[in-house]
Structure formats: C-alpha cells, structure tokens
Amino acid sequence: MPNLQKSDQSGPSYFVLSCMDYRHMDDIVRELGQLNLNSLRPLQADDYDHFILAGASLGVAQPTYTEWAKTFWDHLETAKLQLHKTIHTVLLIEHEDCGAYKLFFRPNDLTSPLSNENLLHQGMALLVEHAIKNHSDPYIKALNVHRLIMRRPVAPLTQWTLADLPPL
C-alpha cells in the first residue's frame, strides 16, 4: 500500500489519465505507489492528480464524444497552468480488456483491428502523447509523457499489474 502521508513538495508532480473501469482502481493506486518503470519513482497519493475517462487515451482521441477530449484538455491545462505548476509528467494508463475499446472498435466485426488490442492502446496513447507535445502552450508542450498499461491478472495472481506500454 502506498504511503499516504503528505510529501514535502507544494503540489503534485504527475497528472494521471486512466480508464473508469472499476476492476483495477485499487490496483492503479497500489501500482503507482510501487512504480519502478522508466526511471519513474514510486508515487505517494498526494503526488498526482488523477483524471478518469472511459478508455483513457481512447476517450481523448475518439471522434464520437468530442466533449470528452475538451474536458481532458481543460483539466490538464487547469491542473498544470493554474493549480499545480509543479506537474512535470503525464502518465497515460491504458488497460487490457477495455470495454471502451470494445464499444468503439466493435470486436464482433471480423475486420476490426481489436484482434490486437495492445496495438490499439499503443496507437491511442501515442496520439495523446503527440497532442501534448504539439500543444500550443509551451508549459503543456514541455510535459514529460509516459505510456503505461495495466495487465490483467494471470492465475494464481488476482491483481492487475502496471507495465510500460511498448512503442509501436
């Protein structure tokens, strides 16, 4: 369990985007508290703002509900530019077996690329990363971005685990 005591800093260092899937909320908090990926250090509960959107990166990149993307950008800009100038990194946390991907990519359609869901996660997270890096505000553009994925439990394990999302 992560240490829930306040850190010495004046605000969070990270902005976390994850999916709304109920199955792994506790696991995300636990895994963030044990981070050891890509030189990321373990995060305390007071070290990140957590924004939740169906499909995580897909929720930002999909064209059906454009207000979802606007809401994401409004929150990221508010967090970084107005509330917490201490934020330096965005964590994009995808997860396997995502219902939003099934909804938007129709898995029953034989021509659907959902047969390789990991490629879709990589592509959507990369789209969001590129959008951050091409943002008009220099403070948003300068944010570091890490793409991660929650892997479903494999027996006998019962908890989701966090891993780097490999590049395309």
Contacts in CASP RR format, 6 or more apart in sequence:
PFRMAT RR
TARGET T0000
AUTHOR 0000-0000-0000
METHOD contacts of the structure
MODEL  1
MPNLQKSDQSGPSYFVLSCMDYRHMDDIVRELGQLNLNSLRPLQADDYDH
FILAGASLGVAQPTYTEWAKTFWDHLETAKLQLHKTIHTVLLIEHEDCGA
YKLFFRPNDLTSPLSNENLLHQGMALLVEHAIKNHSDPYIKALNVHRLIM
RRPVAPLTQWTLADLPPL
1 30 0 8 1.000
2 29 0 8 1.000
2 30 0 8 1.000
2 32 0 8 1.000
2 33 0 8 1.000
2 34 0 8 1.000
2 42 0 8 1.000
2 43 0 8 1.000
2 44 0 8 1.000
2 45 0 8 1.000
3 33 0 8 1.000
3 44 0 8 1.000
3 45 0 8 1.000
4 44 0 8 1.000
4 45 0 8 1.000
4 46 0 8 1.000
5 44 0 8 1.000
5 46 0 8 1.000
6 44 0 8 1.000
6 46 0 8 1.000
7 44 0 8 1.000
7 46 0 8 1.000
7 47 0 8 1.000
9 47 0 8 1.000
9 86 0 8 1.000
10 86 0 8 1.000
11 46 0 8 1.000
11 47 0 8 1.000
11 84 0 8 1.000
11 86 0 8 1.000
11 87 0 8 1.000
12 46 0 8 1.000
12 47 0 8 1.000
12 48 0 8 1.000
12 49 0 8 1.000
12 79 0 8 1.000
12 84 0 8 1.000
12 86 0 8 1.000
12 87 0 8 1.000
13 43 0 8 1.000
13 47 0 8 1.000
13 48 0 8 1.000
13 86 0 8 1.000
13 87 0 8 1.000
13 88 0 8 1.000
13 89 0 8 1.000
14 43 0 8 1.000
14 47 0 8 1.000
14 48 0 8 1.000
14 49 0 8 1.000
14 87 0 8 1.000
14 88 0 8 1.000
14 89 0 8 1.000
14 90 0 8 1.000
14 91 0 8 1.000
15 48 0 8 1.000
15 49 0 8 1.000
15 51 0 8 1.000
15 76 0 8 1.000
15 79 0 8 1.000
15 80 0 8 1.000
15 87 0 8 1.000
15 89 0 8 1.000
15 90 0 8 1.000
15 91 0 8 1.000
15 143 0 8 1.000
16 28 0 8 1.000
16 32 0 8 1.000
16 48 0 8 1.000
16 49 0 8 1.000
16 50 0 8 1.000
16 51 0 8 1.000
16 90 0 8 1.000
16 91 0 8 1.000
16 93 0 8 1.000
17 51 0 8 1.000
17 52 0 8 1.000
17 53 0 8 1.000
17 56 0 8 1.000
17 57 0 8 1.000
17 60 0 8 1.000
17 72 0 8 1.000
17 90 0 8 1.000
17 91 0 8 1.000
17 92 0 8 1.000
17 93 0 8 1.000
17 128 0 8 1.000
18 28 0 8 1.000
18 50 0 8 1.000
18 51 0 8 1.000
18 52 0 8 1.000
18 53 0 8 1.000
18 56 0 8 1.000
18 93 0 8 1.000
18 95 0 8 1.000
18 150 0 8 1.000
19 52 0 8 1.000
19 53 0 8 1.000
19 54 0 8 1.000
19 55 0 8 1.000
19 56 0 8 1.000
19 93 0 8 1.000
19 94 0 8 1.000
19 95 0 8 1.000
19 98 0 8 1.000
19 100 0 8 1.000
20 52 0 8 1.000
20 53 0 8 1.000
20 54 0 8 1.000
20 55 0 8 1.000
21 55 0 8 1.000
21 95 0 8 1.000
21 98 0 8 1.000
21 99 0 8 1.000
23 160 0 8 1.000
24 95 0 8 1.000
24 150 0 8 1.000
24 160 0 8 1.000
27 150 0 8 1.000
27 159 0 8 1.000
27 160 0 8 1.000
27 161 0 8 1.000
27 162 0 8 1.000
28 93 0 8 1.000
28 150 0 8 1.000
28 160 0 8 1.000
28 162 0 8 1.000
29 45 0 8 1.000
30 159 0 8 1.000
31 150 0 8 1.000
31 160 0 8 1.000
31 161 0 8 1.000
31 162 0 8 1.000
32 42 0 8 1.000
32 43 0 8 1.000
32 48 0 8 1.000
32 91 0 8 1.000
32 162 0 8 1.000
33 42 0 8 1.000
33 43 0 8 1.000
33 44 0 8 1.000
34 42 0 8 1.000
35 41 0 8 1.000
35 42 0 8 1.000
35 43 0 8 1.000
35 162 0 8 1.000
36 42 0 8 1.000
37 146 0 8 1.000
37 148 0 8 1.000
37 162 0 8 1.000
37 163 0 8 1.000
37 164 0 8 1.000
38 146 0 8 1.000
38 164 0 8 1.000
40 89 0 8 1.000
40 91 0 8 1.000
40 146 0 8 1.000
48 91 0 8 1.000
49 75 0 8 1.000
49 79 0 8 1.000
49 83 0 8 1.000
49 84 0 8 1.000
49 87 0 8 1.000
51 72 0 8 1.000
51 75 0 8 1.000
51 76 0 8 1.000
51 79 0 8 1.000
53 59 0 8 1.000
53 60 0 8 1.000
53 68 0 8 1.000
53 71 0 8 1.000
53 72 0 8 1.000
54 68 0 8 1.000
54 100 0 8 1.000
55 94 0 8 1.000
55 98 0 8 1.000
55 99 0 8 1.000
55 100 0 8 1.000
55 101 0 8 1.000
55 124 0 8 1.000
56 92 0 8 1.000
56 93 0 8 1.000
56 94 0 8 1.000
56 95 0 8 1.000
56 98 0 8 1.000
56 124 0 8 1.000
56 125 0 8 1.000
57 92 0 8 1.000
57 94 0 8 1.000
57 121 0 8 1.000
57 123 0 8 1.000
57 124 0 8 1.000
57 125 0 8 1.000
57 127 0 8 1.000
57 128 0 8 1.000
57 147 0 8 1.000
58 98 0 8 1.000
58 100 0 8 1.000
58 101 0 8 1.000
58 104 0 8 1.000
58 120 0 8 1.000
58 124 0 8 1.000
59 65 0 8 1.000
59 68 0 8 1.000
59 69 0 8 1.000
59 72 0 8 1.000
59 100 0 8 1.000
59 124 0 8 1.000
60 68 0 8 1.000
60 69 0 8 1.000
60 72 0 8 1.000
60 124 0 8 1.000
60 127 0 8 1.000
60 128 0 8 1.000
60 131 0 8 1.000
61 69 0 8 1.000
61 124 0 8 1.000
61 127 0 8 1.000
61 128 0 8 1.000
61 131 0 8 1.000
62 68 0 8 1.000
62 104 0 8 1.000
64 104 0 8 1.000
76 90 0 8 1.000
76 132 0 8 1.000
76 140 0 8 1.000
77 137 0 8 1.000
77 140 0 8 1.000
79 87 0 8 1.000
80 87 0 8 1.000
80 139 0 8 1.000
80 140 0 8 1.000
80 143 0 8 1.000
81 137 0 8 1.000
81 139 0 8 1.000
81 140 0 8 1.000
85 139 0 8 1.000
87 143 0 8 1.000
88 143 0 8 1.000
88 144 0 8 1.000
89 143 0 8 1.000
89 144 0 8 1.000
89 145 0 8 1.000
89 146 0 8 1.000
90 132 0 8 1.000
90 143 0 8 1.000
90 144 0 8 1.000
90 145 0 8 1.000
90 146 0 8 1.000
91 146 0 8 1.000
91 148 0 8 1.000
92 125 0 8 1.000
92 128 0 8 1.000
92 129 0 8 1.000
92 145 0 8 1.000
92 146 0 8 1.000
92 147 0 8 1.000
92 148 0 8 1.000
92 165 0 8 1.000
93 148 0 8 1.000
93 149 0 8 1.000
93 150 0 8 1.000
93 162 0 8 1.000
94 121 0 8 1.000
94 124 0 8 1.000
94 125 0 8 1.000
94 147 0 8 1.000
94 148 0 8 1.000
94 149 0 8 1.000
94 150 0 8 1.000
94 165 0 8 1.000
95 149 0 8 1.000
95 150 0 8 1.000
95 152 0 8 1.000
95 160 0 8 1.000
96 117 0 8 1.000
96 118 0 8 1.000
96 121 0 8 1.000
96 149 0 8 1.000
96 150 0 8 1.000
96 151 0 8 1.000
96 152 0 8 1.000
97 117 0 8 1.000
97 152 0 8 1.000
98 117 0 8 1.000
98 121 0 8 1.000
101 107 0 8 1.000
101 114 0 8 1.000
101 117 0 8 1.000
101 120 0 8 1.000
101 121 0 8 1.000
102 114 0 8 1.000
105 112 0 8 1.000
105 113 0 8 1.000
105 114 0 8 1.000
105 120 0 8 1.000
106 112 0 8 1.000
106 114 0 8 1.000
107 114 0 8 1.000
113 119 0 8 1.000
113 120 0 8 1.000
114 120 0 8 1.000
118 149 0 8 1.000
118 165 0 8 1.000
119 168 0 8 1.000
121 149 0 8 1.000
121 165 0 8 1.000
122 147 0 8 1.000
122 165 0 8 1.000
122 166 0 8 1.000
122 167 0 8 1.000
122 168 0 8 1.000
123 168 0 8 1.000
125 147 0 8 1.000
125 165 0 8 1.000
126 147 0 8 1.000
126 167 0 8 1.000
126 168 0 8 1.000
128 145 0 8 1.000
129 145 0 8 1.000
129 147 0 8 1.000
132 140 0 8 1.000
132 141 0 8 1.000
132 143 0 8 1.000
132 145 0 8 1.000
133 141 0 8 1.000
133 145 0 8 1.000
134 141 0 8 1.000
135 141 0 8 1.000
146 164 0 8 1.000
147 164 0 8 1.000
147 165 0 8 1.000
148 162 0 8 1.000
148 163 0 8 1.000
148 164 0 8 1.000
148 165 0 8 1.000
149 162 0 8 1.000
149 163 0 8 1.000
149 164 0 8 1.000
149 165 0 8 1.000
150 160 0 8 1.000
150 161 0 8 1.000
150 162 0 8 1.000
150 163 0 8 1.000
151 160 0 8 1.000
151 161 0 8 1.000
151 162 0 8 1.000
151 163 0 8 1.000
152 160 0 8 1.000
153 159 0 8 1.000
153 160 0 8 1.000
153 161 0 8 1.000
END
